[in-house]
Amino acid sequence: MTTTIRLQREAFDIAAEVTALTGGHTDIGAVVTFTGVCRADENGEPIAALNLEHYPDMAEAEIARHVEEARARWPLLGVTVIHRHGRIAPGELIVLVVTASSHRHAAFAAAEFLMDYLKTRAPFWKQVETVTGKTWVAAKSADDAAAERWAGRRGTAAE
């Protein structure tokens, strides 16, 4: 399985990342991508930017561990996870998850599993800049509930 995990400040090119993952592979029948984009507001208040902080070695290791868990759950042929850090302005891309498999069900489930993990458990901290100052953002209970549904559940090619 081809795996790419990168934590970076720079923007990324979605099409180039998909091509890098799938190029030369005739066994891939499905590619699912998820791209997170910085919104211009947080809870209805306009924002200037998000600031994302992380522990580099810990974050990469934890993401790699969850990619391996996804690979164990579903018959994946490739995974790319790119997560930006630093200051991100509204409209800029934050995160990219690409999953490739022979069949769509595995690709969709694995992408959703990885995003639920990244949203709730990856060692990143989000700070919002507004006109009135900066505030740290806590995880939302709906995101935690989405991540909990994967506990103890094994994926299949048909899922």
trRosetta pair geometry for C-beta under 8 A, 3 or more apart (Angstrom, degrees):
i j d omega theta_ij theta_ji phi_ij phi_ji
1 71 5.8 -153 35 -127 173 129
1 76 5.7 55 -133 103 134 90
1 77 6.0 -161 -120 -163 78 24
1 78 5.9 -180 -170 -82 75 41
1 79 7.0 23 162 5 118 90
2 21 6.0 165 101 -146 131 67
2 25 8.0 -115 0 -59 134 141
2 77 7.3 19 22 145 88 63
2 78 4.0 -3 61 -116 96 101
2 79 7.6 176 94 30 62 49
2 100 7.8 11 56 49 105 131
3 64 7.7 86 155 -131 141 81
3 67 5.9 107 -143 150 126 145
3 78 7.1 -166 -70 -152 45 58
3 79 5.3 6 -117 62 77 90
3 80 7.6 167 -159 -82 41 45
4 17 7.5 -146 81 -153 148 95
4 20 7.2 30 -31 116 158 125
4 21 7.0 -113 11 -85 122 94
4 79 7.5 -160 36 102 61 57
4 80 4.4 2 61 -119 106 83
4 81 7.3 -180 96 33 64 52
4 82 7.4 -8 122 -59 105 89
5 60 6.0 127 126 -149 125 80
5 63 5.2 150 -150 109 132 124
5 64 5.7 -106 -4 -74 166 80
5 67 6.6 -122 -68 -24 122 152
5 80 7.8 -175 -72 -155 42 45
5 81 5.0 5 -116 63 75 98
5 82 7.8 177 -155 -79 35 47
6 12 7.9 135 83 -89 130 135
6 81 7.6 174 30 95 56 59
6 82 4.8 -3 64 -116 97 82
6 83 7.7 177 93 30 55 57
7 54 6.4 -109 -161 78 145 153
7 56 6.3 -169 79 -132 144 73
7 59 5.8 70 -73 106 155 130
7 60 6.1 -109 -5 -70 121 89
7 63 7.9 164 -55 3 105 152
7 82 7.8 171 -83 -158 30 52
7 83 5.4 -18 -111 70 74 89
7 84 7.7 140 -163 -114 56 15
7 85 6.0 27 176 -12 98 118
8 12 7.3 108 66 -59 131 104
8 82 6.8 -27 25 -165 108 97
8 83 7.9 137 26 79 62 44
8 84 6.1 -46 80 -111 64 63
8 85 7.4 162 82 24 16 82
9 84 6.5 74 -138 -159 21 87
9 85 6.2 -59 -85 70 63 69
9 86 4.3 37 -126 1 96 147
10 84 7.6 -135 66 -118 30 104
11 84 7.5 -4 -98 -91 39 140
11 92 6.6 -110 -99 -159 106 101
11 93 6.2 96 -146 46 85 105
12 16 7.7 -137 174 63 76 109
12 17 6.1 31 163 -45 118 130
12 82 5.1 61 -51 129 167 158
12 84 7.6 -147 -10 -61 103 104
12 93 6.4 -98 47 96 83 140
12 96 5.9 -102 85 -2 143 141
13 16 3.8 49 95 17 117 117
13 17 6.5 163 86 -17 62 84
14 17 5.9 -62 -152 36 29 109
14 18 6.4 26 155 -17 66 106
14 33 6.5 85 -166 -178 112 153
14 35 6.0 -40 -97 -80 132 138
14 93 7.5 -164 -52 -115 101 159
14 96 6.2 -170 -107 -121 80 135
15 18 5.8 -54 -147 36 32 110
15 19 6.3 32 155 -18 65 108
16 19 5.7 -55 -147 39 31 112
16 20 6.2 35 153 -23 65 106
17 20 5.6 -50 -146 34 31 113
17 21 6.5 28 155 -17 63 107
17 80 5.4 169 174 138 110 162
17 82 6.7 -100 -115 -11 151 137
17 96 6.1 77 81 134 168 152
17 98 6.0 176 130 -17 109 148
18 21 5.9 -59 -151 38 30 109
18 22 6.0 -4 164 6 68 116
18 31 6.1 89 -151 164 107 148
18 33 6.4 -56 -81 -69 116 133
18 80 8.0 -131 -82 30 42 146
18 98 5.8 -165 -94 -132 70 146
19 22 6.4 -72 -132 51 24 89
19 23 5.4 44 170 -53 67 106
20 23 6.3 -27 -124 4 18 117
20 80 7.5 90 83 -84 108 146
21 31 7.4 131 96 -130 125 122
21 78 4.6 144 -174 144 100 143
21 79 7.9 -164 -138 54 131 4
21 80 5.2 -104 -72 -29 131 121
21 98 5.5 -168 -5 116 166 137
21 100 5.8 170 145 -22 118 137
22 25 5.4 -106 -164 45 54 114
22 28 5.4 -110 -134 64 96 162
22 31 6.0 -49 -69 -78 137 140
22 78 7.0 -158 -75 51 57 155
22 100 6.0 174 -86 -109 90 149
25 28 4.6 57 118 -8 120 110
25 77 6.5 135 -174 148 147 134
25 78 7.3 -131 -35 -23 170 134
25 100 7.3 72 96 154 156 148
27 77 6.1 177 101 -118 106 153
27 102 6.1 -53 163 -92 80 94
28 31 6.5 38 164 -57 126 92
28 77 5.3 -145 -88 77 87 148
28 78 7.1 -27 -93 17 130 116
28 100 4.7 -29 -133 180 125 115
28 101 7.1 96 -139 67 72 13
28 102 6.9 -119 -128 -89 29 43
29 101 7.1 -44 53 106 81 58
29 102 4.7 41 16 -174 113 46
29 103 5.8 11 77 -74 126 38
29 104 7.4 -87 114 -41 94 67
30 100 7.0 164 89 -149 56 51
30 101 5.4 -14 62 64 103 79
30 102 7.1 32 16 111 92 17
30 103 5.8 13 0 148 132 16
30 104 4.0 -179 -117 -83 151 57
30 106 7.4 134 67 59 134 81
30 107 4.2 -149 116 4 114 148
30 108 7.8 -58 157 -28 138 78
31 98 6.5 -8 -171 -169 97 96
31 99 7.3 166 -151 84 50 45
31 100 5.0 -12 -102 -100 78 84
31 107 6.4 -137 -120 -156 14 149
32 98 7.3 164 83 -151 49 47
32 99 5.1 -6 55 56 97 93
32 100 8.0 -173 21 -76 64 40
32 104 7.3 105 -56 -152 110 71
32 107 4.1 148 -4 145 110 102
32 108 5.2 156 -85 -83 159 51
32 110 7.6 143 54 64 129 87
32 111 4.3 -112 108 -24 124 150
33 96 6.8 -24 -163 -162 98 88
33 97 7.0 155 -155 83 48 54
33 98 5.0 -11 -103 -101 81 79
33 111 7.4 -149 -111 -130 8 143
34 95 7.6 -6 112 110 92 97
34 96 7.3 159 83 -152 56 41
34 97 4.6 5 51 53 101 100
34 111 5.3 144 -16 174 114 114
34 112 7.9 127 -52 -79 146 47
34 115 5.3 -42 99 -71 164 137
35 93 5.8 -53 -174 -137 108 110
35 95 7.1 170 -152 86 42 56
35 96 5.4 -4 -105 -103 76 76
36 93 7.1 107 79 -165 54 64
36 94 4.3 -54 102 64 104 108
36 95 4.1 30 31 43 118 95
36 96 7.8 -133 21 -60 74 40
36 115 7.9 152 -52 -138 112 110
37 91 6.8 -16 -179 -149 109 23
37 92 7.2 164 -154 87 70 28
37 93 5.9 -47 -102 -104 68 51
37 94 6.5 175 -105 3 13 92
38 49 7.5 -9 -179 -148 150 53
38 50 5.4 -145 -129 8 117 119
38 88 4.8 179 -61 131 145 108
38 89 6.4 146 88 102 151 28
38 90 5.1 -132 117 -113 101 35
38 91 6.4 -35 70 25 92 28
38 92 5.1 17 21 56 123 75
38 93 7.7 -127 -5 -73 84 5
38 94 5.6 119 -53 -51 79 109
39 42 7.0 134 83 -69 114 60
39 47 7.5 77 97 34 74 123
39 90 6.4 -29 130 -131 24 94
40 46 6.2 -24 153 -139 85 76
40 47 6.5 -176 180 46 36 80
40 90 3.9 63 -91 -151 69 151
40 91 7.2 28 -63 -38 95 81
41 44 5.9 -5 164 -143 131 9
41 45 5.9 153 -159 71 88 32
41 46 5.4 -52 -97 -94 85 38
41 47 6.0 155 -116 -1 26 88
42 45 5.8 -29 66 61 70 89
42 47 5.2 59 -5 -48 101 130
42 128 4.8 -52 3 -132 164 157
42 130 7.4 -110 43 -67 112 115
42 137 7.0 -105 -160 -95 141 130
45 130 5.5 -4 140 -124 120 144
46 130 6.7 122 88 -139 58 90
46 131 7.1 41 80 -17 101 106
47 50 7.0 38 146 -57 146 68
47 90 6.5 140 79 -59 90 111
47 128 5.2 -82 -123 -169 132 100
47 129 6.1 103 -170 72 87 58
47 130 5.4 -67 -111 -85 62 74
48 89 7.5 -55 158 -126 55 78
48 90 7.9 -116 -176 -14 17 102
48 129 4.4 -61 59 109 102 109
48 130 6.6 164 -1 -109 87 22
48 131 7.4 123 -38 -60 109 55
49 87 5.1 11 162 -170 147 90
49 88 6.1 148 -166 72 89 40
49 89 5.1 -49 -103 -95 93 53
49 90 7.3 -117 -94 -23 46 68
49 128 8.0 171 92 -154 44 47
49 129 4.7 17 54 40 79 124
50 87 7.5 155 82 -153 45 45
50 88 4.8 -17 61 61 94 99
50 94 7.3 -1 69 -101 146 126
50 126 5.9 -31 -165 -158 111 94
50 127 7.0 136 -166 73 58 49
50 128 6.0 -30 -107 -101 68 60
50 129 7.4 -152 -80 12 20 84
51 86 7.0 -61 -145 167 68 27
51 87 5.4 -22 -99 -94 79 65
51 88 7.6 169 -87 17 29 74
51 126 7.5 140 74 -159 51 45
51 127 4.3 -18 61 64 102 104
51 128 7.9 -153 21 -67 77 16
51 129 6.6 78 -20 -32 102 104
51 134 7.4 -3 19 -146 130 126
52 83 7.9 -125 144 160 152 97
52 84 6.7 106 53 106 142 70
52 85 4.6 -119 99 -132 100 59
52 86 6.6 -10 56 29 80 28
52 88 6.5 21 -1 -2 108 120
52 94 7.3 119 -35 -151 151 105
52 124 5.5 -12 -169 -172 103 113
52 125 7.1 150 -155 73 52 46
52 126 5.7 -15 -101 -100 76 67
52 127 7.7 -168 -72 24 31 73
53 85 6.6 82 -111 -163 21 112
53 124 7.0 148 77 -160 42 60
53 125 4.7 -17 61 57 95 99
53 127 7.3 37 -5 -4 104 110
54 58 7.8 -155 168 72 84 92
54 59 4.4 14 173 -52 125 152
54 83 7.8 91 -52 114 159 126
54 85 5.3 -101 11 -102 111 141
54 122 7.8 -26 -123 146 120 96
54 123 5.8 107 -150 110 82 80
54 124 4.7 -30 -84 -102 101 68
54 125 7.2 177 -74 14 49 72
55 58 3.9 19 100 38 120 118
55 59 5.6 154 71 -25 62 89
55 123 5.2 -32 32 131 99 137
56 59 6.1 -62 -140 35 17 107
56 60 6.5 11 167 -12 59 109
57 60 6.1 -58 -147 39 28 107
57 61 6.2 24 158 -16 64 112
58 61 5.9 -61 -146 40 28 109
58 62 6.1 24 159 -17 66 111
58 123 5.2 -9 116 48 114 160
59 62 5.9 -59 -144 39 27 108
59 63 6.3 25 159 -17 64 107
59 83 7.6 -116 165 73 127 139
59 122 6.3 56 -143 179 87 93
59 123 4.9 -125 -84 66 78 97
59 124 6.6 72 -119 -60 129 78
60 63 5.9 -56 -146 38 28 108
60 64 6.2 30 155 -20 64 109
61 64 5.7 -55 -147 37 29 113
61 65 6.4 34 152 -23 64 104
62 65 5.5 -49 -147 31 33 114
62 66 6.6 26 155 -12 64 105
62 121 7.6 -143 169 129 130 92
62 122 6.1 155 108 -129 126 64
62 123 6.0 114 22 -1 154 101
63 66 5.9 -60 -152 41 33 106
63 67 6.3 37 150 -22 67 104
63 81 5.5 -157 179 102 126 149
63 83 7.3 -150 -91 1 151 131
63 118 7.4 37 -112 -93 98 92
63 122 6.3 34 -74 -123 88 116
64 67 5.6 -50 -145 35 33 113
64 68 6.4 35 153 -19 64 104
65 68 5.7 -54 -153 36 30 112
65 69 6.6 33 147 -20 63 103
66 69 5.2 -44 -145 33 40 115
66 70 6.5 45 152 -20 65 98
66 113 7.9 -172 176 136 102 95
66 114 6.3 129 134 -121 115 74
66 117 4.7 153 -153 153 154 167
66 121 8.0 140 -74 85 143 121
66 122 7.9 -81 7 -80 151 91
67 70 5.6 -50 -151 34 34 113
67 71 6.4 36 148 -20 64 104
67 79 5.1 171 -150 103 109 152
67 81 6.4 -128 -75 -7 120 131
67 114 6.9 38 -90 -111 64 122
68 71 5.5 -50 -148 36 34 115
68 72 6.4 36 151 -20 64 104
69 72 5.6 -53 -149 36 33 112
69 73 6.4 28 153 -17 65 109
69 113 7.9 -136 108 150 102 131
70 73 5.7 -60 -147 39 32 109
70 74 6.2 -28 173 32 69 103
70 76 6.4 40 128 -25 95 148
70 79 6.6 107 88 -92 135 152
70 99 7.3 -106 158 -114 140 127
70 110 4.5 93 -173 -149 116 97
70 113 5.5 157 -104 91 101 131
70 114 5.7 -13 -67 -60 149 99
70 155 7.8 18 -152 17 56 150
71 74 7.3 -81 -128 61 20 66
71 76 5.1 -92 -111 43 68 119
71 79 7.1 -105 -64 -13 97 136
73 109 7.7 -121 125 125 119 119
73 110 7.1 161 80 -96 109 86
73 113 7.0 152 70 -101 154 176
73 154 5.8 -162 -132 -159 83 57
73 155 3.5 71 158 26 100 108
74 101 6.5 -59 148 -95 111 145
74 106 3.9 150 -175 -156 117 96
74 107 7.8 -179 148 -54 145 29
74 109 5.9 159 -76 82 145 114
74 110 4.7 -117 48 -61 147 111
74 155 4.3 -38 -61 113 86 138
74 156 7.4 25 -108 88 70 7
74 157 6.9 125 -153 -88 73 46
74 159 7.1 -109 -99 60 106 109
75 101 5.9 103 93 -148 73 109
75 102 6.6 -22 112 20 119 104
75 103 7.8 51 69 30 113 97
75 106 5.5 -58 50 -133 71 166
75 157 5.1 2 16 -90 121 99
76 79 5.9 18 163 -46 147 100
76 99 6.0 -80 -128 -164 118 94
76 100 6.6 93 -167 72 79 55
76 101 5.2 -71 -114 -82 48 93
76 106 6.5 -159 -72 148 64 117
76 107 7.5 117 -114 -93 83 61
76 110 5.7 95 -77 -102 123 171
77 100 4.8 -70 70 111 93 97
77 101 5.7 151 5 -107 90 34
77 102 6.7 102 -31 -41 126 68
78 98 7.4 -19 119 117 99 99
78 99 7.4 160 90 -158 61 37
78 100 3.9 14 53 44 97 121
79 97 7.7 -25 -165 -166 87 77
79 98 6.9 156 -156 85 40 64
79 99 5.5 -1 -107 -108 79 68
79 100 7.3 -145 -63 23 43 76
79 110 7.2 -108 -97 150 115 131
79 114 7.4 160 -156 -73 125 157
80 96 6.7 -17 117 118 104 104
80 97 7.2 164 88 -153 63 33
80 98 4.1 15 48 47 103 108
81 95 7.7 -17 -167 -169 76 94
81 96 7.2 170 -149 89 33 63
81 97 5.5 5 -107 -108 76 74
81 98 7.9 -151 -64 28 42 66
81 114 6.5 -132 -91 176 122 136
81 118 7.4 -172 -155 -77 123 133
82 95 6.9 167 90 -154 60 48
82 96 4.5 13 50 49 100 103
83 94 7.3 0 -151 152 65 71
83 95 4.9 0 -110 -112 73 91
83 96 8.0 -151 -68 31 45 59
83 118 6.8 -167 -88 -150 132 126
83 122 7.3 -159 -96 151 171 157
83 124 7.0 -115 161 -70 140 145
84 88 6.0 106 109 -81 132 128
84 92 7.8 -74 71 137 169 113
84 93 7.0 121 -13 107 136 72
84 94 5.5 -120 43 -153 108 44
84 95 6.9 -127 15 -67 77 53
85 124 7.1 -142 -100 -130 99 107
87 129 7.9 9 -137 -6 101 140
88 92 4.9 -142 -169 81 85 127
88 94 5.8 72 175 -95 168 85
89 92 5.1 88 60 -10 70 121
93 96 6.8 18 169 -51 127 97
95 115 7.8 133 119 -121 136 85
95 118 6.2 136 -162 152 157 151
97 111 5.3 139 120 -147 118 80
97 114 5.0 162 -146 100 142 128
97 115 5.6 -128 13 -63 156 88
97 118 7.2 -151 -60 -7 128 148
98 111 7.6 -17 -140 -105 14 110
99 106 7.7 -138 147 127 124 73
99 107 4.6 164 106 -152 102 68
99 108 7.9 -156 72 -44 131 15
99 110 4.3 156 -144 91 157 116
99 111 4.4 -134 9 -60 125 85
99 114 7.1 165 -59 8 120 137
100 107 6.3 6 -123 -111 17 115
101 104 7.5 173 72 -77 109 13
101 106 4.0 -161 -175 87 172 116
101 107 4.3 -149 22 -55 107 85
101 110 7.1 135 -41 11 128 137
101 157 7.6 -180 172 -137 133 79
102 106 7.5 41 47 40 68 136
102 157 7.6 -10 63 -150 106 117
103 106 5.5 83 73 13 86 102
103 107 7.2 -164 97 -5 43 95
103 157 5.8 75 46 178 136 91
103 158 7.8 -22 118 -92 151 38
104 107 5.5 -66 -147 42 37 111
104 108 5.9 33 161 -19 75 107
105 108 6.1 -57 -146 38 26 107
105 109 6.2 20 160 -13 64 112
105 156 7.9 -11 121 93 128 72
105 157 6.7 87 75 153 114 44
105 158 5.5 0 90 175 164 24
105 159 5.3 149 158 84 113 30
106 109 6.0 -59 -142 41 28 107
106 110 6.0 25 162 -17 65 112
106 155 6.8 109 -127 152 74 125
106 156 7.7 -102 -86 114 92 36
106 157 5.2 -33 -54 -135 122 50
106 159 6.8 78 -85 62 55 77
107 110 6.1 -58 -142 39 24 108
107 111 6.3 24 159 -19 61 110
108 111 6.0 -61 -149 36 27 109
108 112 6.3 22 157 -15 65 110
109 112 5.8 -60 -148 40 29 109
109 113 6.1 34 154 -22 66 108
109 155 5.3 150 128 -134 142 129
109 159 4.9 39 -60 116 160 101
110 113 5.5 -51 -144 36 31 116
110 114 6.3 28 158 -16 65 106
110 155 7.1 99 -69 177 75 176
111 114 6.0 -57 -148 38 28 108
111 115 6.3 24 156 -15 64 109
112 115 5.9 -56 -144 40 30 108
112 116 6.3 34 156 -22 65 105
113 116 5.9 -56 -150 33 26 111
113 117 6.6 25 152 -16 62 106
113 150 5.5 108 -130 -108 93 146
113 155 7.3 -76 -48 -55 149 138
114 117 5.6 -55 -152 36 33 112
114 118 6.2 31 153 -19 68 106
115 118 5.5 -51 -140 38 35 110
115 119 6.0 35 160 -21 67 108
116 119 6.0 -57 -145 37 26 111
116 120 6.4 -11 167 10 61 117
116 143 7.3 170 -147 -170 67 73
116 146 4.9 -140 -125 125 112 99
116 147 4.2 164 161 -91 102 68
116 149 7.8 -89 -154 46 164 94
116 150 6.4 150 87 -15 146 131
117 120 6.7 -88 -147 50 21 87
117 121 5.3 -56 -162 48 65 111
117 122 6.4 84 138 -44 78 90
117 147 6.3 119 -80 -130 42 112
117 150 7.9 -51 -57 48 91 157
118 121 7.8 -53 -73 52 10 68
118 122 4.7 5 -136 -12 50 137
118 124 7.8 22 -173 14 74 131
119 122 7.8 70 5 17 17 104
119 139 7.6 113 145 -137 74 100
119 143 4.8 -124 134 -159 121 126
119 146 7.5 10 74 76 138 128
119 147 7.1 -155 71 -58 96 115
120 139 5.5 79 -131 -148 69 139
120 143 5.0 176 -74 139 102 103
120 144 5.5 138 -136 -92 134 54
120 146 7.5 177 -34 68 136 91
120 147 4.3 -98 41 -30 153 153
121 147 6.5 146 -21 -163 109 156
125 136 6.6 -31 177 -145 104 109
126 136 7.1 118 83 -160 53 61
126 137 4.4 -35 94 48 106 115
127 134 5.4 19 170 -179 113 107
127 135 6.8 171 -155 86 71 29
127 136 5.3 -41 -99 -96 78 58
127 137 7.0 -175 -98 -1 23 84
128 134 6.8 166 82 -151 45 58
128 135 5.5 -14 55 60 94 81
128 136 8.0 155 13 -108 75 11
128 137 5.7 77 -21 -48 106 113
129 133 7.9 -106 -144 143 56 26
129 134 5.3 -23 -99 -98 64 85
130 133 6.5 3 61 52 84 41
130 134 7.6 164 22 -87 68 35
130 135 7.4 0 10 10 111 102
139 143 5.6 -117 -175 74 91 126
139 144 5.9 93 136 -53 123 98
140 143 4.6 92 65 4 87 103
140 144 7.2 -154 96 -5 47 84
141 144 5.4 -51 -149 36 40 115
141 145 6.3 42 152 -21 68 102
142 145 5.7 -51 -148 35 32 112
142 146 6.5 37 151 -22 63 103
143 146 5.6 -50 -150 32 34 114
143 147 6.6 31 153 -16 65 105
144 147 5.8 -58 -151 38 32 109
144 148 6.3 36 152 -27 66 107
145 148 5.6 -51 -146 30 32 116
145 149 7.2 45 156 -33 60 94
146 149 6.3 -46 -166 12 33 113
147 150 6.4 -55 -175 22 47 109
148 151 5.6 -26 -168 -6 56 118
149 153 7.0 -7 149 1 62 148
150 153 5.5 -113 -156 49 39 111
155 159 4.9 -128 -156 54 76 146
156 159 4.7 111 51 -17 74 101
